[in-house]
Structure formats: C-alpha cells, structure tokens
C-alpha cells in the first residue's frame, strides 16, 4: 500500500473527480493510475461518493492513495474512513475535521489561504496544505507565504490549474497540484481524460527537467 509521501514523490498531481458516478469510477480511476497518477480524490458533493471511493480503493488502492474531497465535518471523516478512504481533503481549515482525520490515521489536506491558516493547520497535523482557490492565491502570494512556512511543509495549489499555469506556481514554491475540470468532468470520455492526463504529465516532466 502506497504512502502519501511515496505517492507525492512519484507524482505530485492530485486527480479531483468531482461529479463522477460510481458506475464510471473504476474505469476513470484505472485510466488515471495507468497514466501515472497516484492520488485520487472523490469530492463528497459527487453522486454517491462513498460508493465511488470504496470501488476505487478496492481496485486501485495498492497503487494509489484514494480518499475524499469537500470534507466539511468530522462525521464525513468517519464515513470516509469506514469505507477505506485514506486521505481527507477540505476546501477550508476546520480543526475538528483535522482532528478527526488524524485520529483515524488519515492524511489531512485542509484548504488555506493565509499564513495564519497554514501555520494553524500544520500545528494540528496537516499532511499537505492546499492553497485554494488558486485563482485567489497567485504565485507571488504562494512565494510570500512559503517564506514563513517550515521548509518541509508540503504545499499544493488547487483551483483553475492548467498545464500552462503550473510553471509559475512551481517556481514560487508549490510542491504539487490538484487538478479539477481541466483533467476530469463527467462528460469527458476515457480517451479525453487520458489525453488530458498526458498533457499534465508532460508539463510535470518539463518542470522536473528545469528544476
């Protein structure tokens, strides 16, 4: 079973499957895992999200970290943990969510925008800081906040990320990216998703060559 650290090391791109149906979840997740993705997030405002997480974890959990996004309450944390999810992603920094996630042994990735939120989340035990929405946190802001964070803090940018947008955030100190509609929408075919995944993987490869 892959750890969060190993997953991020192998590929710091997080696939956000908002709106996915349980019937389509295994095929979509399988295509992304085959394309190199190692973190799969199903937002809880998707149709029957726990079913999708359970299916993906059962089929692909040995190769990828699978969990939930848009997690807003401690009750949601326990529901995700009970069906085998291993990562909790939120749009906000809610201490009760973080404490529940850490108490169940799950990786917690809260949404933050400010140094206060980021440092408070790290004090609670956040595994990853999700700067969200990235449209409100440009690369210059990431660079400024990064300067006051512990050097080992893991920072990802989420919201409106495209292959073309990654370079500026990477230079500013972002470690990874959450990918939403530029990677997946329920209307996309598997071929569409694979093509988009390749574009992101190519862009990631260019970042790594330039580092």
Phi, psi and omega in degrees: 000127186283142176272165177298318181299315180293321179298314179294324179295320182286320180198108183275025176258127183255123179274121180254111187259061182291126178091001182293145176266146179305327182293333183258348188300313182299320182292316180296312180298319179299318178296321180289319178297317177298330179281353176115358180286143184233002174226123182239125181241127173250109179298143184287352173267021172270164177295124177044059188297325182295326176297315181297315180299316181298316180296314182295317180299317181297321184271327190232004184295341178283343182247346185213152169281128183236135179193201189242148171245174183053044178271116190249344184223159175297326177301317178298321179303311183294324178296319179292316179298322184294337180253014172098003176295148185237358180221137181242118181242132182233156175278349185225175180252090181253110183304325182293326175293315179298315181296321178295316180298312181294323178297331178267004179078023181260155174283133182247128182233087183279154173278131180224158176228339189235162175301322180299312179297316183297312182290325177295319179297318178296323178298324179286329179125023179301137177277326183218140173261120181261104177280112191213141350282140183298335177299334179263353183232081183292168182308322180298323178290320176301315181300318181293317180290320180304327183295337182254000179271156171304146185296336181267005176294137180261123185243129173235148177255134184222134177119105178072019182282128174240166176305324183287334183276346190292323188301312183296321178291321180297314179298327181283351177116012177281135181270335184200182186216139169264130187246120181256247189293341175289344178252315186221134163223153180303334181281346182287142172282167176301320179298319176301313184295317179297318179297316179294321177299319180295322178298317178293319180294322176297316179296321177298317179299323178292323176298315183294323178294327183275355184283000000 
